Amino acid sequence: MSQGFSEAGFRVLGAVDNDPWGCETLRKNFSLAGTKVIEADLQSLRLIGSVDVVAGGPPCQSFSQVGKAKINHLTRAGSRQRFIDDNRNKLYKEFVKVVDSLQPKFFVMENVPGIESFMDGKVKEEILADFEKIGYSTDMNVLKAADFGVPQIRRRAIFIGNRLGKKNHFPVKTFISKPDVEQRDLSLGKRGRWYRTVRDAISDLPPLQAGEGRDEMDYRAPALTEYQELARQGSDRVYNHVARKHSDRDKRLFRALGPGQKMTDLPKELLKEIPYSQTIFKDKIKKQRWDKPSYAIVAHMQKDGLMFIHPDPHQPRSFTPREAARIQSFKDTFRLMGPMTQQFRQIGNAVPPLLAQSIAEAIKPSIEPVSDPKVTWVLNDSSAKTELVAT
């Protein structure tokens, strides 16, 4: 989200994360811009100040864990409790507190697409009501990252709220489309829309075998597509391009798969070699296609990456962190810190920068910039204060 807003011309004053490697990545990529990285639990902070936008993606764990729970249930005191007030949604409540405290002109909040229909839409309505209580007119749409030039099939729920009195303010349009096609409003819902593909994204990157690669290496071929030219802007090196090691058995399975095929498409003699349940884990191994957008890059890639097998038959391996970052729409200048597992986790949890940039570009014309933007943060158990001032 920070990268996308930065690309749209916003100054990122501060970023809060309690993950040490995530903070290292933020420092590596934003320190020169004067961004203050606060490594802390959001619940331990109190933020005061004046900014244009607050953006974030607070996880709401109970959305995926509660199953068929009822939206209203009786407490021991016999009172009704809203589902959104479940203790597992603490970070959502902290996000609302931050918005209420800083009173930005806009806020942007992203979440899982299922939140739109969860509990028959009642949770979504509760969220909209919470922001209305603190003075924000809010809309929510589920956006498809591929509509914004991101070469993957990924859907995210985006809440955009403002305190400018604008109703139904959701002016997000496709940011990058086919070079000879004008930008189009998402509400048109046209079929046959042009999407970027895996080939568009990564076909220029140095070919690797399993276990090969370095954290920093030269390009070995020129950019082959306009997307690759966009990805290479400002960079003369390839970072984080290291392939996982795979067993001989796995490499044999990868070679046997055709583009777009998954584990259960393998010949019977090879299926016998697979140690995973073929009924429970049908998509455990999946080869991506050159001519289609990738499946959604997910944080589970830190585990094994077997759902993201390279489409090149001469590269029987899973995607590298750089390939995953390209598909997520990060430029090559964006370096990921930490061990490979943590790099994959950060990439999978990220909002695609091109999607975030589109949102930022959409709301920017409605903002009269704050004349003196700053944020002061205070640890709840300390009297120490730190001020984040834009320069």
C-alpha positions in Angstrom: 0.0 0.0 0.0 2.8 2.4 0.9 4.6 1.7 -2.4 1.5 2.4 -4.4 0.7 5.6 -2.7 4.4 6.7 -3.0 4.3 6.0 -6.8 1.2 8.3 -7.0 3.1 11.2 -5.4 2.1 10.9 -1.8 4.6 11.2 1.0 4.5 8.3 3.4 5.2 9.9 6.8 5.1 6.7 8.8 4.4 2.9 8.7 3.5 0.7 11.6 4.3 -3.1 11.6 5.1 -5.5 14.4 7.0 -7.9 12.0 10.8 -7.3 12.3 11.6 -8.4 8.7 8.7 -6.4 7.3 10.0 -3.4 9.1 13.5 -4.0 7.7 12.0 -4.1 4.2 10.1 -0.8 4.8 13.3 0.8 6.1 15.3 -0.4 3.1 12.8 1.0 0.6 11.5 4.1 2.3 14.2 5.5 4.6 15.5 7.9 1.9 12.0 9.4 1.6 12.0 10.2 5.3 9.4 7.6 6.3 9.5 6.7 9.9 9.1 2.9 10.4 7.5 2.1 13.8 8.2 -1.5 14.8 5.4 -2.0 17.3 2.0 -3.5 17.9 -0.6 -1.0 16.8 -2.5 -1.6 20.0 0.5 -0.2 22.0 0.5 3.1 20.2 -1.5 6.4 20.4 -1.3 8.5 17.3 -2.2 12.2 17.1 -1.6 14.7 14.3 -2.8 15.8 10.9 -2.5 13.8 7.6 -4.3 13.5 4.3 -4.8 9.7 4.2 -4.6 6.7 6.5 -4.2 3.4 4.7 -3.9 -0.2 6.0 -5.2 -3.7 6.0 -6.1 -4.9 9.5 -6.7 -8.6 9.7 -10.0 -9.8 11.0 -9.3 -13.4 12.0 -12.8 -14.3 13.1 -14.1 -13.9 9.5 -12.4 -17.1 8.6 -12.7 -19.0 11.9 -16.2 -18.5 13.1 -18.0 -20.5 10.4 -21.7 -20.1 10.7 -21.9 -18.0 13.8 -24.8 -15.7 14.2 -24.4 -12.0 13.8 -26.0 -11.2 17.1 -25.6 -13.4 20.1 -26.5 -13.1 23.7 -23.9 -12.4 26.3 -24.2 -13.5 29.9 -25.7 -10.1 30.7 -28.3 -10.7 28.1 -27.2 -7.9 25.8 -26.6 -8.0 22.1 -23.0 -8.0 20.8 -22.1 -7.2 17.2 -19.9 -9.7 15.4 -17.4 -7.1 14.4 -16.7 -6.5 18.1 -15.3 -10.1 18.5 -12.0 -9.9 20.4 -10.2 -11.5 17.4 -10.9 -8.3 15.4 -8.8 -6.1 17.7 -6.7 -4.7 15.0 -9.8 -3.6 13.0 -10.9 -1.7 16.1 -7.5 -0.1 16.4 -7.6 0.9 12.8 -10.9 2.7 13.4 -9.3 4.4 16.5 -6.4 5.6 14.4 -8.7 7.1 11.7 -10.8 8.8 14.4 -7.7 10.2 16.1 -5.9 11.5 13.0 -9.1 12.6 11.2 -7.6 12.2 7.7 -9.6 13.4 4.7 -9.6 9.9 3.3 -8.9 6.4 4.7 -8.3 3.3 2.6 -8.8 -0.2 4.2 -8.3 -3.5 2.4 -9.5 -6.9 3.5 -10.5 -10.3 2.1 -13.2 -10.3 -0.6 -15.4 -12.6 1.4 -16.2 -9.8 3.8 -18.7 -8.4 1.3 -21.1 -11.3 1.7 -20.0 -12.6 5.1 -23.0 -13.1 7.5 -25.3 -12.1 4.6 -23.5 -8.7 4.3 -24.1 -7.7 7.9 -20.5 -7.5 8.9 -19.9 -5.1 5.9 -22.8 -3.0 7.2 -21.4 -3.0 10.7 -18.0 -1.7 9.3 -19.7 1.0 7.3 -21.7 2.0 10.4 -18.5 2.2 12.6 -16.9 4.6 10.2 -20.1 6.7 9.8 -20.1 7.1 13.6 -16.7 8.9 13.4 -17.8 11.1 10.5 -16.9 9.2 7.4 -18.9 8.5 4.3 -17.7 5.0 3.2 -18.1 2.7 0.2 -16.7 -0.8 -0.3 -16.0 -2.6 -3.6 -14.3 -5.8 -4.4 -11.6 -5.0 -6.9 -9.8 -7.3 -9.3 -6.1 -6.6 -9.4 -5.9 -7.8 -13.0 -8.1 -4.8 -14.0 -5.3 -2.5 -12.9 -2.5 -4.1 -14.9 -1.4 -6.6 -12.2 -0.6 -10.0 -13.9 -2.5 -12.1 -11.4 -6.1 -13.2 -10.5 -6.5 -11.5 -7.2 -9.6 -10.0 -5.6 -9.5 -7.7 -2.6 -12.2 -5.8 -0.7 -11.4 -2.1 -0.6 -13.1 0.4 1.8 -12.7 4.0 0.9 -14.0 6.6 3.3 -13.9 10.4 3.3 -15.1 13.2 5.6 -15.6 15.7 2.8 -19.3 15.0 2.5 -18.9 13.0 -0.8 -21.4 10.2 -1.3 -20.7 7.1 -3.2 -17.2 8.3 -3.7 -15.5 5.4 -5.3 -13.8 6.9 -8.5 -11.3 4.0 -9.0 -10.6 3.3 -12.7 -8.3 0.9 -14.4 -4.9 2.5 -14.1 -2.9 0.7 -16.7 -4.6 -1.0 -19.7 -3.5 -2.3 -23.0 -1.3 0.4 -24.5 -3.8 1.2 -27.3 -6.9 1.1 -25.1 -8.1 4.0 -23.0 -8.8 3.7 -19.3 -12.2 2.4 -18.6 -14.5 2.6 -15.6 -14.8 -0.7 -13.7 -18.5 -0.3 -13.5 -18.8 -1.0 -17.2 -18.0 -4.7 -16.6 -16.8 -5.3 -20.2 -16.0 -8.9 -21.1 -12.9 -9.8 -23.0 -10.8 -7.3 -21.1 -7.1 -7.4 -21.8 -5.0 -8.7 -18.9 -1.3 -9.0 -18.4 0.1 -12.5 -18.3 2.9 -14.4 -16.5 4.9 -14.1 -19.7 4.4 -10.3 -19.7 5.7 -10.2 -16.1 8.7 -12.5 -15.8 9.9 -13.9 -19.2 13.0 -11.6 -19.2 14.3 -12.7 -15.8 17.5 -14.9 -15.8 16.6 -18.6 -16.1 17.4 -20.7 -13.1 17.4 -24.3 -12.0 16.3 -25.4 -8.6 18.7 -24.1 -5.9 20.3 -21.5 -8.2 20.3 -17.8 -8.1 21.7 -14.9 -6.0 20.2 -12.1 -4.0 21.8 -9.7 -6.4 22.6 -10.4 -10.1 22.8 -8.9 -13.6 20.0 -8.9 -16.1 20.9 -11.3 -18.9 18.3 -10.2 -21.5 16.6 -6.9 -22.4 13.1 -6.2 -21.4 10.6 -8.0 -23.7 7.4 -6.2 -22.8 6.2 -2.8 -21.7 5.4 -4.2 -18.2 9.0 -5.4 -17.9 10.2 -2.0 -18.9 8.0 -0.5 -16.1 9.4 -3.1 -13.6 13.0 -2.2 -14.5 12.6 1.6 -14.1 15.5 2.8 -12.0 17.1 -0.6 -11.6 20.2 -2.0 -13.3 20.2 -5.2 -11.1 17.9 -8.1 -10.2 17.4 -8.6 -6.5 15.9 -11.6 -4.6 16.1 -13.9 -7.6 16.9 -17.2 -5.8 15.2 -20.5 -6.6 14.2 -23.0 -3.9 15.8 -26.4 -3.8 13.6 -29.3 -4.9 14.0 -33.0 -4.7 14.6 -35.1 -7.9 11.1 -36.5 -7.4 9.5 -33.0 -7.4 11.5 -31.9 -10.4 10.3 -35.0 -12.3 6.7 -34.1 -11.4 7.1 -30.5 -12.4 8.4 -31.6 -15.9 5.5 -33.9 -16.4 2.9 -31.2 -15.8 1.7 -29.1 -18.8 0.9 -25.4 -18.5 -2.1 -24.9 -16.3 -2.2 -28.4 -15.0 -2.3 -29.5 -11.4 -1.3 -32.5 -9.4 -4.3 -34.6 -10.2 -3.6 -34.3 -13.9 -0.4 -36.3 -13.6 -0.2 -39.8 -15.1 -1.2 -42.6 -12.7 2.4 -43.9 -12.4 3.5 -40.5 -11.1 0.6 -40.0 -8.8 1.8 -42.9 -6.8 4.9 -41.0 -5.9 3.1 -38.0 -4.4 3.0 -38.0 -0.6 0.0 -35.7 -0.4 -3.7 -36.6 -0.3 -5.1 -36.3 -3.8 -8.6 -35.6 -2.6 -7.8 -33.0 0.0 -4.9 -31.3 -1.7 -5.9 -31.3 -5.4 -4.1 -28.0 -6.0 -1.1 -28.8 -4.0 1.1 -28.8 -7.1 0.1 -26.5 -9.9 2.0 -25.2 -13.0 1.3 -21.6 -14.0 0.6 -20.7 -17.7 2.6 -18.2 -19.8 -0.5 -16.9 -21.5 -2.7 -16.2 -18.5 -2.4 -14.1 -15.3 -1.0 -16.0 -12.4 -3.2 -17.3 -9.6 -3.1 -15.0 -6.6 0.3 -14.8 -4.9 -0.3 -15.8 -1.3 1.7 -15.8 1.9 1.6 -19.6 2.0 4.5 -19.5 -0.5 6.7 -19.3 2.5 5.9 -22.9 3.1 6.7 -24.6 -0.2 5.5 -22.6 -3.3 4.3 -25.7 -5.1 1.2 -24.0 -6.4 3.4 -21.7 -8.4 5.5 -23.9 -10.7 7.3 -22.0 -13.4 5.7 -22.5 -16.8 9.0 -22.9 -18.6 9.6 -26.7 -19.1 13.3 -26.0 -18.9 13.0 -24.5 -15.4 11.4 -27.2 -13.3 11.0 -25.2 -10.0 8.7 -22.9 -8.1 8.8 -19.1 -8.5 11.6 -17.1 -6.9 10.7 -14.1 -4.6 11.5 -11.7 -7.4 9.2 -13.5 -9.8 6.5 -13.4 -7.2 7.2 -9.7 -6.6 7.0 -9.0 -10.3 3.6 -10.7 -10.5 2.5 -8.7 -7.4 3.6 -5.6 -9.4 6.6 -4.5 -7.3 9.3 -2.8 -9.3 12.7 -4.3 -9.4 14.1 -1.5 -7.2 12.0 -2.8 -4.3 14.2 -5.0 -2.3 12.9 -7.6 0.2 14.7 -8.3 3.4 15.1 -11.4 5.5 15.3 -15.1 4.7 13.4 -16.4 1.6 10.5 -17.6 3.7 10.0 -14.1 5.1 10.3 -12.5 1.6 7.5 -14.7 0.3 5.4 -13.9 3.4 5.8 -10.2 2.8 5.0 -10.5 -0.9 1.9 -12.6 -0.4 0.5 -10.3 2.3 1.0 -7.1 0.3 -1.5 -5.1 -1.6 -0.3 -5.0 -5.3 1.3 -1.6 -5.7 -0.4 -1.0 -9.0 -3.8 -1.5 -7.4 -2.8 0.8 -4.5 -1.5 3.4 -6.9 -4.8 3.4 -8.8 -6.7 4.0 -5.6 -4.3 6.8 -4.6 -4.6 8.4 -8.0 -8.4 8.3 -7.8 -8.7 10.1 -4.4 -5.8 12.5 -4.9 -7.8 15.1 -7.0 -10.3 15.5 -4.1 -7.6 16.4 -1.5 -6.4 19.8 -0.6 -3.1 18.9 0.9 -2.5 19.4 4.6 -0.4 22.5 5.1 1.6 21.0 8.0 1.3 17.2 7.9 2.7 15.5 10.9 2.0 12.7 13.3 3.1 12.2 16.9 3.2 8.7 18.2 3.3 7.7 21.9 3.8 4.3 23.4 1.0 3.7 25.8 3.4 2.6 28.5 5.9 5.4 28.0 5.9 9.2 28.2 8.3 9.4 25.2 7.0 11.0 22.1 8.3 10.9 18.5 7.0 13.3 15.8 6.8 12.3 12.2 7.0 15.5 10.1 6.9 15.6 6.3 9.8 17.5 4.7 
